[in-house]
Amino acid sequence: MTRTLTPGLHDVPPGMVATVVTYLEMTAPPPPRPVPDLPDLILTELPRDADAYRDLFRRVGAVAWLWFSRLAMADETLAAILSDPDVTLHTLTRDGIPEALLELDFRSPGDCELAFFGVTPALVGTGAGRVLMDHALRLAWARPIRRLHVHTCTLDHPGALDFYRRSGFTPIAQKVEIARDPRLIGLLPETSGPRTPIFPD
C-alpha cells in the first residue's frame, strides 16, 4: 500500500528498516562515456539457476548494502523470473568467477527495467561499474524500447544515485519504504549492512 506522508518526522517501528527510494529513467540512449580498459573482466551470461543467482546477489549487495528482496522471495517465484525469456542475466567474470550482477527486465512492452545492477566488493572502485553500465545500456537499447528505468535507495552504495545520473538517468520520483529488517528474521547475518543500525522489537 502506498500513501502520501505528511511533512515532518515519522517513527520507524522497531524491527523495521526505512529507506528512501529514488526512481530514475531515460527515454533515449545517452551520449557515450569513456569506459576504463579492464581486459581481465569478461561479460558473460549468468546461468538461470536460483542458487547461483542468490549466491551472487548476496556477494554483490546483501553483505555490504542489505539487499534482501530476492532472498525473501519464494523459490518458485524467483525461478519464474529467472526462466522468463524477457529477463536477461549477465555478469562480469574475473578469472572465471562472477563478480557482478546485471539483470534487465523487458517483460513490460516498450520498457526495460534495470532490475539489479552492481559489482562485488572486490570490484568497487576499479571502474568495473562503468564497464557494466556500458554493457547495460548497449544491451537495453539494442531492443525496441522507449524507456529504460531503474530505482536505487539509501541502502545502496552511497554513490549509486550520482552514478546513475552521470550515466544518463533522470530522477522522476521518490518514495519511502519500510520493511522488516532482514537481519532479524534470519535472511541475513547481523553483520550485514553495517551502515544501517538494527532496532530489535
Summary of the structure (lengths in Angstrom):
residues: 201
radius of gyration: 17.1
end to end distance: 22.4
largest distance: 51.2
contacts: 531
relative contact order: 0.25
helix: 24%
strand: 29%
